[in-house]
């Protein structure tokens, strides 16, 4: 296939460079409670989260998103120009408005520095949420979230031309609304 694509001058535009975050330990690693069991019988039983990076016009933009595994509903998200802890904690604050304390739901993430952070872990504990993390360097443990970001980039980022970073942000917000309310 690669030989024929080269011969015909075809280039894949769907999957480009991946965001690579810091891989070290900066806090506490939670056990993998999810164990790739992505089925949830009801809403607010299992959530997954991650951060992705967009690079356009010599600038970077970050999306922190939180999905419910019951319906793949986008519970909450934040968009930021910098990958800072506040981006993740403000996303959590918005999500926490939708559920009562003590639900015991599982919130699964990778081992990113923000999810190891003491303040982040305290937020989960105070809300009665059980923290779960993927094994180090294993993207399949958080496959639903990775798939969501892949879909977003395939349907929005790689197939459209944007006039500016502001234009991209506007289209991103519209896509996230479409994902939740119209698909």
N, C-alpha and C positions, 0 to 999 in steps of 0.2 A: 504494500500500500504506500509506504514511504517513497519508494522508487517511482511509482506512478504519479504520486502527488508532485514530486519534484519535476518530473518530465512534463506534466501539464501546468506547472506553475501554480499549484494549489497550496494554500497555507491555512492551517487551522487557526482560527481567531477566538475559539471558545475558551480554552484553558491556557492562561498565560502564567506569569510568575506568581508564586505563592508568598504570602507574608510569613516571615520567620521571626518569632518572638524569642526573647531570652529564655534559655532552656534550663537555667540553674535553679537551685532551691533558695528561696528568700524568706520562707516562712514554713508553715506546717503543711504537709501533704495529707490529704484526706483519703480514706480507703475508697476503692471503686465499688460503690454500692449498686450501681446500675448494672454492671456486668453485661453490657450490650443487650439488655432486655429493654427494648424501646417501646414495648406495649404498655399502655396505661388504660385501665378499665374506666376511669373517670377523670374529669378535669382536675387540675391542681394536685395530682398525685406524683407526677414526675416532670420536672422542667430541665431543659438543657440550655447552656449559654456559651458564648465565645465572642471573640473580637476579630474582625477582619479589617484589612487595610485596602484602601483604594489609592492609586497613584496616578494623578492627572495633572497636566499643566505644570510639572515640576513641583507639585504640592502633594501632600498626603492628607487623607481623610480616614477616620476610623469609625467603624460601626460596631457598637456593642449591642447584642440582641439576645433575647430570652424567649424560648419556645416552649409551649406545653406539648408534651408527647401524646396526649390524648387525641388532639385534633391538628397538631402542628400549627396552632394559633400563635401568632406573635404577641406575647403578653406585654412586652415592653422593649424599648430600644432607646439608645442615645447615639448621637453623632457628634464627633469631636475632631478638632484639628490636631490633637495630641493624644497619645495613648496613656492617659493619666488615670489614677485611681478614681477620681471624682466621676469620670465617665461611667464606670461600672457601678459605683454606689448610687448615683442618681437614677440609673436604670433600675436598680433594686428598689429604691424608694418608690418609684412609680408602680412597680410590680406588686409591692407589698400593700399598696392601697386596694388591690383587688381581692385580697384574701385575709381571713382572720388570723390571729396568732395561734400557734400550736397545731397546725395542720399535719405536721410530720412529713410533709412532702419532701422528696429528694430533689436537690438541685445539683446537676452534674455539669462539670466543666473539664477543661484540660488542666495542666499544672502550671498555667500562666502565673506570673508574679502577682497579678492583681487578685487572683483567687486564693493565693497563699497568704495574702496580707491579713494581719491581725484584725484590723477594723472590719474588713469584709467578713471574716469568719465570725466576728462578734455580732454583726448584723444578722447573719443567718441564725445563729444560736438564740438571739433574743426573740426572733420571730418563730422559733420552733421548727426550723428547717434543717434537714439532715444534708450535710455536704458530702458530695461524691466527686471523685476526680478520676480521669483516665489514667492509664499507665503511661509512664514517661515515653514520649515520642510515638504514641500509638493513636493515630487519628481515627482509626476504626471504632475506638471506644466512644467517640463523640460523633459518629457518622451522620446522625440526623442533622446536627448543627452544621457540619461540613457540607452536607448536601444542600441545605438551605442557602448557604453562602455561594455554593457553586451554581445553583439555580438563579439566584439574584444576579450574579455576574454574567452568566450566560444569556439571560433574558434582558438585562439592562446595560451593563457596562460594556460588554464586548460587541454588541450589535448596534450601538447608537453612537452618534457623534455629538459631543457636547461643546457649547460655546465658551463655557467658563466653569470654574469649580462651583460657583453659585448655581449655575444652571444644572450641574450634576446633582447637587444637594437637593434641589427642587424636584428633579426627576426621581431621586432616591426615595424621598418622602412619599411621592405619588405611587411609586412601585410598592412600597411597604403597605400603603393603604389598600392598593389593589390586591396584594397578597392576602391580606386579612379579610377584606370585605367583598371582593368581587370575583375571585378565582373559582 
